[in-house]
Amino acid sequence: MSRSTLEYHWGKHHRAYVDNLNRQIEGTELEELSLEDIITKTYKKGNILQQFNNAAQIWNHDFLWESMKPGGGGKPTGELLELIERDFGSFEKFLEEFKSAAATQFGSGWAWLAYKDNTVDHPRPSEKDKKLVILKSPNAVNPLVWDYAPLLTIDVWEVIYYIYHFISFNFRCRNRRPDYISTFVSNLISWEAADLRLQKAKAEAAERVKEKEKKKEKKKNEGSDEEVYVDNSSSESDSDSD
């Protein structure tokens, strides 16, 4: 991945998403929402509104840039490595699955490493909670719409890995997705960023569980505090008749 590719991707494509979204939400209720809330509100369970694509692509690219660093790659450490080895068998198997997800995503899209905690309600439950999963998503879709916490992503839109050139006025291009994926994984991944996201995801999941328990307890207490109405009219009538 060349410097010119990154500069063009950030300066042209990413900027265009920002400009387009600003025009789309100007003067609407969406203008007051966070980027994450715009994404979830306009996804509408797959019945996507027009603002979704630009909002999601802004978020995806922000997340992508933060997933990279010069001289990256290598291997994570600590809890993140332990979870990867637990959920995928080994770090090498994880790399194999992650690369495969990126390589086999049909058309434009993304591949993700994400954290899911099934102690809260997810639309895609599994038999295990607190689990790392690999996901593929088409076009602008990202794990936020499935209520997962993404830790890492790779962009597999064609524009980032195709090599375009002109020869004697004939336009040609070469598909370099496999090379791009290998370069990204070996030299660009920021495992430090992924680890920070894991800690944040765990903290947020724990907080959501606490909030859920508080609501249950509040509902239980409200039920116990209700006044019990006893109809004494029949007993009073019996007393009068005596």
C-alpha positions in Angstrom: 0.0 0.0 0.0 1.7 3.2 -1.2 1.7 6.6 0.5 -0.1 8.1 -2.5 -2.9 5.5 -2.1 -3.4 6.4 1.5 -3.2 10.1 0.9 -5.8 9.9 -1.9 -8.0 7.6 0.1 -8.0 9.9 3.1 -8.0 13.2 1.3 -10.5 12.4 -1.4 -12.8 9.5 -0.5 -12.9 10.0 3.2 -13.4 13.7 2.8 -16.2 13.2 0.3 -18.1 11.0 2.8 -17.9 13.9 5.3 -19.1 16.5 2.9 -21.9 14.4 1.6 -23.2 13.5 5.1 -23.1 17.1 6.2 -25.3 18.1 3.3 -27.7 15.2 4.0 -28.3 15.9 7.7 -28.3 19.7 7.6 -31.4 21.0 9.2 -32.7 17.5 10.2 -32.9 15.8 13.6 -29.9 13.7 12.7 -27.7 16.8 12.9 -27.8 16.7 16.7 -26.9 13.0 16.9 -23.4 11.4 17.4 -22.0 9.6 14.4 -22.7 6.2 16.0 -26.3 7.1 16.7 -26.8 8.3 13.1 -25.5 4.9 11.9 -27.8 2.8 14.1 -30.8 5.1 13.5 -30.4 5.0 9.7 -29.6 1.3 9.3 -33.2 0.3 10.3 -32.5 -3.4 10.4 -31.2 -3.4 6.8 -33.8 -1.0 5.4 -31.1 1.5 5.0 -31.8 5.2 4.8 -29.7 7.4 2.4 -27.6 8.9 5.2 -26.4 5.6 6.4 -23.7 4.9 3.8 -21.9 8.2 4.3 -22.1 8.1 8.1 -20.9 4.5 8.3 -18.1 5.0 5.8 -16.9 8.0 7.9 -16.9 5.9 11.0 -15.3 2.9 9.2 -12.4 5.0 7.9 -11.8 6.7 11.2 -11.7 3.3 12.8 -9.4 2.0 10.0 -6.8 4.7 10.4 -6.7 4.1 14.1 -6.2 0.4 13.5 -2.9 1.1 11.7 0.5 2.3 12.7 3.9 2.4 11.0 5.9 -0.7 11.8 2.8 -2.5 12.9 1.9 -6.1 12.7 3.6 -8.7 14.8 1.7 -10.3 17.7 -0.6 -9.0 20.4 0.2 -9.6 24.1 -1.7 -10.0 27.3 -5.4 -10.7 27.6 -6.0 -10.0 23.9 -3.6 -12.7 22.8 -5.1 -15.1 25.4 -8.6 -14.5 24.1 -7.5 -15.0 20.5 -5.8 -18.3 21.4 -8.9 -19.4 23.3 -11.4 -18.5 20.6 -9.5 -19.4 17.5 -7.2 -22.1 18.7 -4.0 -20.2 18.1 -2.8 -16.8 16.8 -1.8 -18.4 13.5 -5.3 -19.8 13.1 -6.8 -16.4 13.8 -4.6 -14.9 11.1 -5.6 -17.5 8.7 -9.3 -16.9 9.4 -9.0 -13.1 9.3 -7.1 -13.1 6.0 -9.7 -15.5 4.5 -12.6 -13.3 5.6 -10.9 -10.3 4.0 -10.0 -12.2 0.8 -13.5 -13.8 0.4 -15.6 -10.8 1.1 -17.6 -10.5 -2.2 -17.2 -7.2 -3.8 -16.6 -4.1 -1.7 -16.7 -4.3 2.1 -14.8 -4.9 5.3 -13.4 -7.7 7.6 -13.5 -7.3 11.3 -12.3 -8.7 14.6 -15.0 -8.0 17.1 -15.9 -8.7 20.7 -19.4 -9.9 21.7 -20.8 -10.2 25.2 -24.0 -12.3 25.2 -24.8 -11.3 28.8 -26.7 -8.5 26.9 -29.1 -9.0 24.1 -27.4 -9.4 20.7 -29.2 -10.1 17.4 -26.7 -12.8 16.7 -26.3 -14.9 19.8 -24.0 -17.9 20.2 -23.4 -20.6 22.7 -20.5 -18.6 24.3 -20.4 -15.2 25.7 -17.5 -12.8 26.1 -16.2 -14.1 22.8 -14.0 -12.8 19.9 -15.5 -13.3 16.4 -14.4 -12.5 12.9 -17.1 -10.8 10.7 -17.4 -9.8 7.1 -19.7 -6.9 6.1 -20.7 -5.6 2.7 -20.3 -2.0 1.5 -20.6 0.4 4.4 -22.1 -2.0 7.0 -20.1 -2.4 10.2 -20.5 -4.4 13.5 -22.2 -1.5 15.3 -25.5 -2.3 13.6 -25.3 -5.8 15.1 -24.4 -4.5 18.5 -20.9 -5.9 18.4 -17.8 -4.0 19.6 -15.2 -3.9 16.8 -11.5 -4.2 17.7 -9.8 -4.3 14.4 -10.8 -3.8 10.7 -9.3 -4.1 7.2 -10.8 -2.2 4.2 -11.4 -4.4 1.2 -13.0 -1.9 -1.1 -11.3 -2.2 -4.5 -10.0 1.4 -4.5 -7.5 0.7 -1.7 -5.7 -2.2 -3.4 -6.2 -2.0 -7.1 -3.3 -0.6 -9.1 -4.5 1.6 -11.9 -2.4 2.8 -14.8 -2.6 3.9 -18.4 -0.6 2.3 -21.2 -0.9 4.0 -24.7 -4.3 5.4 -23.6 -5.6 2.0 -22.7 -6.9 1.8 -19.1 -5.7 -1.2 -17.1 -5.7 -2.3 -13.6 -4.4 -5.1 -11.4 -6.1 -6.8 -8.5 -3.7 -6.8 -5.6 -6.0 -7.8 -2.8 -4.0 -10.8 -1.6 -0.8 -8.7 -1.5 -2.6 -5.9 0.3 -4.0 -8.2 2.9 -0.6 -9.7 3.7 1.0 -6.3 3.9 -1.7 -5.0 6.2 -1.6 -7.9 8.6 2.2 -8.2 8.7 3.2 -4.5 8.7 0.3 -2.2 9.6 -2.0 -3.6 12.3 -1.9 -1.7 15.6 -2.4 -4.4 18.3 -2.2 -1.6 21.0 -5.3 0.0 19.5 -7.1 -3.3 19.4 -6.2 -4.0 23.1 -7.5 -0.6 24.2 -10.8 -1.2 22.3 -11.1 -4.6 24.0 -10.8 -3.1 27.5 -13.3 -0.4 26.6 -15.7 -3.0 25.2 -15.5 -5.1 28.3 -16.1 -2.1 30.5 -19.1 -0.9 28.5 -20.5 -4.5 28.5 -20.1 -4.7 32.3 -21.8 -1.3 32.7 -24.7 -2.4 30.5 -25.2 -5.5 32.7 -25.2 -3.3 35.8 -27.8 -1.0 34.3 -30.0 -4.0 33.3 -29.8 -5.3 36.9 -30.7 -1.9 38.3 -33.8 -1.8 36.1 -34.8 -5.3 37.2 -34.3 -4.4 40.9 -36.2 -1.1 40.4 -39.1 -2.9 38.8 -39.1 -5.5 41.6 -39.1 -2.8 44.3 -41.9 -0.8 42.6 -44.0 -3.9 42.5 -43.5 -4.6 46.2 -44.4 -1.0 47.2 -47.8 -1.1 45.5 -50.7 -0.6 47.9 -52.9 -3.6 48.3 -56.7 -2.7 48.2 -58.9 -4.9 50.4 -62.7 -4.7 50.0 -64.2 -4.7 53.5 -67.7 -3.9 52.4 -68.9 -7.5 52.8 -67.6 -7.8 56.3 -69.2 -4.4 57.3 -72.6 -5.5 56.0 -72.4 -8.7 58.0 -71.6 -6.7 61.1 -74.6 -4.3 60.5 -77.0 -7.2 60.1 -76.0 -8.6 63.5 
